[in-house]
Amino acid sequence: MRIVRRLHGELREKVLASRRIVIVGVDDSTESMLRELMSHPRHDYRIVGLVSGDRSTLGLRIHNVPIVGCYDQLEEILGRTSPDETFIVASAVPEGRLRELIRRCHGSGRPVKLLPDLADILKGKEPSPHPELYPVDELLFREPVQFDLERLGQSLRGRRIMVTGAGGSIGSEICRQVAACRPAGLVMFEKHEASLFHIEREIRRLYPEVTADAFIGDVRDSSRIDEILEATRPELIFHAAAYKHVPMMERNPWEAVKTNALGTKILTEAADRFGVGTFVLISTDKAVEPTCVMGASKRMAELILQWIAPHSRTRFLTVRFGNVLDSSGSVIPLFREQIERGGPVTVTHARATRWFMTVPEAVQLILEAQTLGRGGEVFVLDMGKPVRILDLACSLIRQRGLRPGKDVPIEFTGLRPGERLFERLFNDHEMVWKTPHPRILMAAETNGNGHGQGRRAEEFRRLIRWIQAAAGEGPAPDLEELADRAERLYA
């Protein structure tokens, strides 16, 4: 009977065990885990090797599974054994090395899972990808940009600071980082009640010593803006309020123009009247040679700052960056949701690329920008090479221990209205300069056409008047006409 059971086990391993597994981490519980994994009827794993942290164990076997190498040889072992998946025994890995080993396993292009405790295995629980072990910055395909946080904190300490769009992904993170620097006051301005409620509650809980005020209002409401600036007298404004979803703004174009462009005009003029020291606009790479209404409206916001800057005591600065990983409405939450449902993961185009940065990177760039420039400049983070959206989707699928195109299908849907394959960070008529920070660049407008500032200023005023008139009662904006009128500034 024992021989029959043994033969049955060997046949099961050869016939049913369809997934080859390498296990990283060997400790006292490994023997029991192996026995359960290899014998449990719900599992169809074939363990082809163990990776140990102790070189003295090389060549030993546990349940006839060889210890094939140590952590330092991990990439070579995975290349030689070609497993379908890699399991990591968290309890066997020294503290501080777990994330490193996960990263190295991901580098092999194979799914990685964290082996559950023995008690979970006995309950029939499957190994888990443990998404919390995968920080979002691993999806950058580059090292995160480092900033001098202590110096930035000193530049904000003791100042009265206002944040518009305070409930959004960027605005709320600005509020958190500013509050941590102990400002004299924090004014949170937002038109969405629920998001303002949540960030106000969080700031009051985490930073009870900070004087924080939450105001509901719309940047398009000039009287409300004047009321708040009169009451709070901010020294520094971070303007993050904007509509940003490209396809939705294609369907609601004048809302984009009225909020992103005219709302910025109202706020900048109020900042000038009330003597705000510094005003920082958050912009987007879609404002460069825009092909969508959202991008065109943000380009208008940039131009508004550049034209008011020479005539104001306020320093008006712009920060322009690409897509922010894991922000609300971005592609990462959508991909995660699709993966959890089993797919398909929808990608617009196999060759579509974007620049990506993390929320902390974006906010630290914004905070850094307010220490630079005299007024009118556009600051851009050097984000390395653009990332293919397809590669981002595949990385997220592998983080869940799944195989792109096999366990989770990928579907190409085509570019949506207003979208383009590749983004740019600078306009053709901008000169690019270095700044004191090695990873921050500065874009400065060039005239280069011999026209006087007076004529260009008049063209700009005509453009604003046309937008204001059309936004009040006109039909949807003609993007080509909008772009043509803007380009007359540089003709």
Secondary structure, DSSP 8 states (H G I E B T S, - for coil): -HHHHHHHHHHHHHHT--EEEEEE---TTHHHHHHHHHH-TT--EEEEEEEES-GGGTT-EETTEEEEEEGGGHHHHHHHH--SEEEEEGGGS-TTTHHHHHHHHHHTTS-EEEE--HHHHHTT---B--GGGS-GGGGSSS------HHHHHHHHTT-EEEEETTTSHHHHHHHHHHHTT--SEEEEEES-HHHHHHHHHHHHHH-TTS-EEEEE--TT-HHHHHHHHHHH--SEEEE------HHHHHHSHHHHIIIIIIHHHHHHHHHHHTT-SEEEEEEEGGGSS--SHHHHHHHHHHHHHHHHGGG-SSEEEEEEE-EETT-TTSHHHHHHHHHHTT--EEES-TT-EE-EE-HHHHHHHHHHHTTS-SSS-EEEE---S-EEHHHHHHHHHHHTT--BTTTB-EEE----TT--S---SS-TTEEEEE-SSTTEEEEEE---S---HHHHHHHHHHHHHHHHHHHHH--S--HHHHHHHHHGGG-
